Amino acid sequence: MNKRTNQGYTIIAAITLPEHEYVLGEKQEQTREPKYVTWCCVNGTYYYGHYIDDKNVALRDLYERVNREIAYRIDRLNEKIKGE
């Protein structure tokens, strides 16, 4: 993975889905801002940041966001199949 940054956070993990990805960023310097953030990223634009102080909580948030998106897509696919 190429080194990417957004708003002073270095992206340290990314999970790619069709059309977008979810990423975990880590603040490299000490600031008052939370140390970690998860974002939804679409075409290089970051949305809906969840700012978190604990790395394990941030990782859990990343995986939960991806799981919610996958569940949403499965539901949409099932609705489409029922409608055929």
QUIPEVEN-V160941 format. One record per helix or strand. SS is the DSSP state (hx for helix, st for strand). FROM is the first residue (numbers start at 0). LEN is the number of residues. If there is no record, write none. Layout:
BEGIN
{{SS,FROM,LEN} {SS,FROM,LEN}}
END
This chain:
BEGIN
{{st,4,2} {st,8,9} {st,19,8} {st,35,7} {st,44,8} {hx,54,29}}
END
